[in-house]
């Protein structure tokens, strides 16, 4: 039912916390989590159950002090991050490094570009490494490519 709100807190003894699930006109559910000292966080879900689970996990992380907003990394693909890296970080390096990073970004983007930054896992990076080694690239070449990926994550944070 549109307009009907579901407000709850799994931590009923904790003051200054509130989670709200609101049905949207498109038939999805929007989960809003508010807690004093933290930014208001929201996310849309197809199922109410998923919205409630996410709200509970988020409130638990906030209470424990380990909450990290992942919305930016969920929206940005690795390809977009590589483009931004090439325009903002690479120009500060030596010309020879700039040329090699442009080539490396092409290889990384071709394999990992369609994934969101939040979806890049160690298994995915390991499969990239194995793929490049199977193509006959040297260990050092792959190491340099992975170092660029590591630096991408370092500067993205």
Secondary structure, 3 states (H helix, E strand, C coil): CCCCEEEECCCCCCCCEEEEEEECCCCCEEEEEEECCCCCEEEEECCHHHHHHHHHHHHHHHHHCCCCCCHHHHHCEHHHHHHHHHHHCHHHCCHHHHHHHHHHHHHHHHHHCCCEHHHCCHHHHHHHHHHHHHCCCCHHHHHHHHHHHHHHHHHHC
